[in-house]
Amino acid sequence: MTMTMTLHPPELVDQLTQIAESQGKTSEELLIQAVNEFLAKVASQKLGTEGEAFKAMYSQLLENHQGDYVAIHHGQLVDYDKDARALYLRIRQQYGRITVLIRQVTDQIEPVLTLRSPRLMSVNP
């Protein structure tokens, strides 16, 4: 899919061109980078909002969907399934690349994360 856009005002185009040149990029590369960063920020903000909705409806989700994976979109439960992959595929089919929170409903409202880090061993010469 190709999209053609015209940037206005001319000062914006000039600024974009100057910054791109100073970074050794084309204006198109810089614009794509900026749009990707914007989209990532929007997705992150939406996940935060949907995470808050998940917390708000947690007791009801726990009662009706414990162990299920749930999909939250616009603050509403839109789908659920025991199989995370099946749910993911349905959500992608229905919403495309729009950000939708998919989480498993467990007995803990916040997921427990275990982070492993490498151990440094001393080496004896």
Order of alpha helices (4+ residues) and beta strands (2+ residues): alpha-alpha-alpha-beta-beta-alpha-beta
